[in-house]
Amino acid sequence: MAAPGRSGIRVEARGSGAASVETGLPVVDRLLERLAHYARFDLSLEVEPGAAEAEVAEAGRALGHALGELMRADGAPGYGFASMTSSEALASVVLEVSDEPLLVSNVDLTQARIGGLGSDVARGFLERFAEGAGVTLHVRLLNGTDSQHVLDAIFKALGVALAQACRNEGGERDR
C-alpha cells in the first residue's frame, strides 16, 4: 500500500521479513530492515532525498501511515507489546491504536550523534511513526548504554509488537 507524501512505501504483512529501505541514512535503513525482519513484514521504503532529519521524520510518518491501516483492519487487535535485547541493552515497546497519538519514552540519545546528526533522530522517527500510525507508543529502556545496542533492541521490540498488532483474530496478519 502506498502512503501519501514524498515517500514510496509498500508493506506486506504476510511476508518473510525482506526489506529494501533507502532513507538516505544507512543507520536508519539498517534499523528499519531489522524492524521488518522481526515483524516478518516485507517492506519497501524509499524517501526522496532532503535534509537528514526531514528524511527520518518522513520515513517514520510514511511507515506509520501504512501500518496504522493494517492495525485498524477488521480482526486486527490494534495493540502489541514486546521486550527484546541486543547485547547489554534491553528495551520494551508497548503500542495501541489511539485517537490521540503519542510517544512516551525514557530513552535519550541526543548525545549519541547517530548517523553524525546532532539531534535524537530515533525519537524523531518514533514520534512521526506514532503520529502517522495513530498509536500510543511507549518505549522503555530497561538496561543498556551502547547507543547502537539500545537502538537495535528498540527496533526489534517495535517489530515484534507491530506483528502482534497487525494479526487478525485467526492468528494470521492482515494484508
KEKE-3310 file (N, C-alpha, C; in steps of 0.2 Angstrom, whole numbers, plus 5000, padded with zeros to 4 digits):
npx = (5004:5002:5009:5003:5012:5030:5036:5039:5031:5029:5021:5020:5011:5010:5023:5041:5050:5058:5067:5069:5076:5078:5083:5092:5100:5111:5111:5098:5092:5096:5091:5077:5077:5079:5068:5058:5062:5060:5046:5042:5037:5036:5045:5046:5054:5056:5063:5062:5077:5083:5085:5093:5086:5073:5071:5072:5061:5050:5051:5047:5034:5028:5029:5022:5009:5006:5006:4997:4985:4985:4984:4971:4963:4949:4948:4961:4970:4976:4985:5000:5015:5032:5047:5064:5081:5098:5114:5120:5109:5092:5076:5059:5043:5027:5012:4997:4982:4976:4966:4972:4987:5004:5020:5029:5043:5058:5070:5085:5094:5101:5115:5121:5124:5120:5122:5129:5122:5116:5104:5092:5088:5081:5071:5064:5060:5052:5042:5036:5032:5022:5013:5009:5004:4994:4995:4997:5012:5024:5040:5052:5068:5076:5089:5105:5119:5126:5123:5120:5117:5106:5097:5095:5089:5077:5071:5070:5060:5050:5046:5042:5031:5023:5020:5011:5001:4995:4990:4976:4961:4961:4974:4983:4992:4984:4982)
npy = (4994:5011:5026:5043:5058:5062:5049:5033:5018:5001:4989:4973:4962:4949:4943:4938:4945:4952:4967:4982:4997:5014:5028:5038:5038:5027:5021:5022:5015:5002:5000:5000:4989:4979:4980:4976:4963:4957:4959:4952:4957:4961:4974:4989:5004:5020:5036:5052:5061:5073:5085:5077:5075:5078:5068:5056:5059:5059:5046:5039:5044:5040:5025:5023:5028:5018:5006:5009:5008:4994:4990:4994:4986:4975:4963:4964:4966:4978:4982:4979:4971:4970:4964:4965:4961:4967:4963:4971:4978:4981:4983:4988:4988:4995:4996:5004:5006:5023:5037:5048:5051:5047:5048:5040:5040:5034:5035:5044:5049:5060:5064:5054:5056:5049:5043:5054:5065:5079:5078:5069:5057:5045:5047:5057:5049:5039:5048:5053:5041:5036:5047:5045:5032:5033:5029:5025:5025:5017:5017:5009:5009:4997:4993:4996:5004:5007:5015:5010:4997:4999:5005:4995:4985:4992:4994:4980:4976:4984:4979:4966:4969:4976:4966:4958:4968:4969:4956:4946:4940:4926:4923:4925:4938:4952:4958)
npz = (5000:4997:5004:5006:5001:5001:5000:4994:4998:5002:5011:5016:5026:5027:5025:5023:5030:5022:5016:5008:5010:5009:5016:5015:5026:5032:5044:5049:5039:5041:5054:5051:5042:5051:5060:5050:5048:5061:5063:5053:5041:5024:5017:5008:5006:5001:5002:4997:4993:5005:5018:5032:5045:5041:5032:5040:5048:5038:5034:5046:5047:5035:5036:5048:5044:5034:5042:5052:5045:5043:5057:5060:5053:5049:5062:5067:5081:5085:5095:5104:5111:5117:5123:5120:5117:5114:5114:5129:5130:5134:5129:5130:5122:5120:5111:5105:5096:5094:5097:5100:5096:5102:5109:5122:5131:5139:5134:5129:5117:5113:5114:5107:5093:5081:5065:5063:5066:5075:5083:5092:5082:5082:5091:5084:5073:5079:5085:5074:5068:5077:5076:5062:5062:5071:5085:5102:5109:5119:5124:5133:5140:5148:5151:5147:5138:5127:5112:5099:5102:5110:5101:5092:5100:5103:5090:5087:5096:5093:5081:5084:5092:5083:5074:5082:5083:5071:5067:5063:5071:5069:5070:5060:5050:5044:5027)
capx = (5000:5006:5007:5004:5018:5036:5039:5036:5031:5025:5021:5016:5011:5011:5029:5046:5055:5063:5067:5073:5075:5083:5081:5097:5104:5112:5110:5091:5090:5098:5086:5071:5077:5079:5061:5054:5064:5057:5039:5041:5034:5040:5045:5050:5053:5061:5062:5065:5082:5082:5089:5093:5081:5067:5071:5070:5054:5046:5051:5043:5027:5025:5028:5017:5003:5004:5005:4991:4979:4985:4982:4964:4959:4945:4951:4967:4969:4977:4989:5005:5020:5037:5054:5070:5088:5104:5119:5118:5103:5085:5070:5052:5039:5020:5008:4990:4979:4973:4963:4977:4994:5008:5026:5031:5049:5063:5077:5088:5100:5104:5122:5124:5126:5118:5122:5133:5117:5116:5098:5090:5084:5077:5065:5060:5057:5046:5036:5032:5029:5016:5008:5007:5000:4988:4995:5001:5018:5028:5047:5056:5075:5077:5096:5109:5122:5129:5118:5118:5113:5099:5093:5094:5084:5071:5068:5067:5054:5044:5044:5038:5024:5019:5017:5006:4996:4993:4987:4969:4959:4963:4981:4987:4991:4980:4986)
capy = (5000:5017:5031:5049:5062:5061:5043:5027:5013:4996:4984:4966:4960:4941:4942:4934:4950:4955:4974:4987:5003:5019:5034:5042:5037:5020:5018:5021:5010:4996:4999:4998:4982:4975:4980:4972:4956:4955:4959:4947:4961:4963:4982:4993:5011:5025:5043:5057:5065:5080:5086:5071:5075:5078:5061:5052:5060:5057:5038:5037:5046:5035:5019:5023:5028:5011:5001:5011:5005:4987:4989:4995:4981:4970:4957:4965:4968:4985:4983:4974:4973:4965:4966:4962:4963:4967:4963:4973:4983:4978:4988:4986:4993:4993:5001:5003:5011:5028:5043:5054:5048:5049:5044:5041:5036:5036:5035:5050:5048:5066:5064:5048:5058:5044:5045:5060:5070:5082:5078:5062:5055:5039:5050:5060:5044:5036:5052:5054:5035:5036:5051:5043:5026:5034:5025:5027:5021:5018:5014:5009:5006:4994:4992:4997:5011:5007:5018:5006:4991:5002:5006:4988:4982:4996:4992:4973:4976:4988:4975:4961:4972:4978:4960:4957:4972:4968:4950:4946:4936:4920:4922:4927:4945:4955:4961)
capz = (5000:4996:5009:5003:5003:4997:5001:4991:5003:5002:5017:5015:5032:5027:5022:5026:5033:5017:5017:5004:5013:5007:5019:5015:5032:5032:5051:5049:5034:5045:5059:5048:5040:5057:5062:5046:5050:5067:5062:5047:5036:5018:5017:5003:5008:4998:5004:4992:4997:5008:5025:5035:5050:5037:5029:5045:5050:5033:5034:5051:5045:5030:5038:5052:5040:5031:5047:5055:5042:5045:5064:5061:5048:5053:5065:5070:5088:5086:5101:5104:5116:5117:5126:5116:5119:5109:5119:5135:5130:5135:5128:5130:5117:5120:5107:5105:5092:5098:5094:5102:5095:5107:5111:5129:5131:5144:5130:5127:5113:5110:5114:5103:5087:5077:5059:5063:5067:5082:5087:5093:5076:5084:5094:5079:5069:5083:5086:5067:5067:5081:5073:5056:5063:5076:5091:5108:5109:5125:5123:5139:5140:5155:5153:5141:5137:5120:5108:5094:5105:5113:5095:5090:5105:5102:5084:5087:5100:5089:5075:5087:5094:5077:5071:5086:5082:5064:5066:5063:5076:5067:5071:5054:5049:5038:5021)
cpx = (5004:5004:5008:5010:5024:5039:5035:5037:5027:5026:5017:5016:5012:5018:5034:5051:5060:5062:5071:5071:5080:5080:5086:5102:5105:5110:5102:5089:5091:5093:5079:5071:5077:5072:5057:5056:5060:5049:5037:5036:5039:5039:5049:5048:5058:5059:5066:5071:5081:5087:5088:5087:5074:5066:5069:5063:5049:5046:5047:5035:5024:5024:5023:5010:5001:5003:4999:4985:4979:4982:4974:4960:4955:4949:4957:4966:4971:4982:4994:5011:5026:5043:5059:5076:5093:5110:5117:5112:5097:5080:5064:5048:5032:5017:5001:4987:4975:4971:4968:4984:4999:5014:5028:5037:5054:5070:5079:5094:5103:5111:5125:5126:5125:5118:5126:5128:5117:5110:5097:5085:5080:5071:5061:5057:5051:5041:5032:5029:5022:5011:5005:5002:4994:4989:4998:5006:5023:5034:5050:5063:5076:5084:5099:5113:5125:5123:5116:5115:5106:5095:5091:5088:5077:5067:5066:5061:5048:5042:5040:5031:5020:5016:5011:5000:4992:4990:4980:4967:4961:4970:4986:4987:4987:4985:4986)
cpy = (5006:5023:5038:5053:5060:5054:5038:5021:5007:4991:4979:4963:4952:4940:4938:4939:4953:4963:4977:4994:5008:5026:5040:5042:5030:5017:5017:5016:5003:4994:4997:4991:4977:4975:4976:4964:4953:4955:4954:4951:4961:4971:4984:5000:5015:5032:5047:5061:5072:5081:5079:5070:5074:5071:5056:5053:5058:5049:5036:5038:5041:5028:5018:5024:5021:5006:5002:5008:4997:4985:4990:4991:4977:4964:4958:4968:4976:4987:4977:4976:4968:4968:4962:4965:4964:4968:4965:4977:4978:4983:4984:4991:4990:4999:4999:5008:5016:5034:5049:5051:5051:5045:5045:5037:5039:5036:5042:5048:5054:5067:5058:5050:5052:5046:5052:5066:5073:5081:5070:5060:5049:5042:5053:5055:5041:5041:5053:5047:5035:5041:5048:5036:5027:5029:5028:5022:5022:5014:5015:5006:5004:4993:4994:5004:5012:5009:5013:5000:4993:5002:4999:4985:4986:4994:4985:4973:4979:4983:4969:4964:4974:4971:4958:4961:4972:4961:4950:4941:4928:4918:4924:4935:4947:4957:4968)
cpz = (5000:5001:5005:5005:4998:4997:4996:4996:5001:5008:5016:5022:5032:5023:5026:5030:5029:5017:5012:5006:5011:5010:5018:5021:5033:5039:5052:5045:5038:5050:5057:5045:5046:5060:5057:5047:5056:5067:5057:5042:5030:5017:5012:5005:5005:5000:4999:4996:4999:5014:5029:5041:5046:5034:5034:5047:5045:5033:5040:5050:5040:5032:5043:5049:5037:5036:5051:5052:5043:5052:5065:5056:5053:5056:5068:5077:5089:5092:5101:5109:5115:5120:5122:5118:5113:5114:5126:5136:5131:5134:5128:5126:5118:5116:5107:5100:5096:5094:5095:5102:5100:5108:5118:5129:5136:5141:5128:5123:5110:5109:5110:5096:5082:5070:5058:5064:5074:5086:5088:5087:5078:5087:5089:5075:5073:5084:5080:5066:5071:5079:5067:5057:5067:5082:5097:5109:5115:5123:5130:5138:5147:5156:5146:5140:5130:5115:5103:5096:5108:5107:5093:5094:5104:5096:5083:5091:5097:5084:5078:5089:5088:5074:5075:5084:5076:5063:5067:5069:5075:5068:5066:5053:5043:5033:5022)
residu = (MET:ALA:ALA:PRO:GLY:ARG:SER:GLY:ILE:ARG:VAL:GLU:ALA:ARG:GLY:SER:GLY:ALA:ALA:SER:VAL:GLU:THR:GLY:LEU:PRO:VAL:VAL:ASP:ARG:LEU:LEU:GLU:ARG:LEU:ALA:HIS:TYR:ALA:ARG:PHE:ASP:LEU:SER:LEU:GLU:VAL:GLU:PRO:GLY:ALA:ALA:GLU:ALA:GLU:VAL:ALA:GLU:ALA:GLY:ARG:ALA:LEU:GLY:HIS:ALA:LEU:GLY:GLU:LEU:MET:ARG:ALA:ASP:GLY:ALA:PRO:GLY:TYR:GLY:PHE:ALA:SER:MET:THR:SER:SER:GLU:ALA:LEU:ALA:SER:VAL:VAL:LEU:GLU:VAL:SER:ASP:GLU:PRO:LEU:LEU:VAL:SER:ASN:VAL:ASP:LEU:THR:GLN:ALA:ARG:ILE:GLY:GLY:LEU:GLY:SER:ASP:VAL:ALA:ARG:GLY:PHE:LEU:GLU:ARG:PHE:ALA:GLU:GLY:ALA:GLY:VAL:THR:LEU:HIS:VAL:ARG:LEU:LEU:ASN:GLY:THR:ASP:SER:GLN:HIS:VAL:LEU:ASP:ALA:ILE:PHE:LYS:ALA:LEU:GLY:VAL:ALA:LEU:ALA:GLN:ALA:CYS:ARG:ASN:GLU:GLY:GLY:GLU:ARG:ASP:ARG)
# end
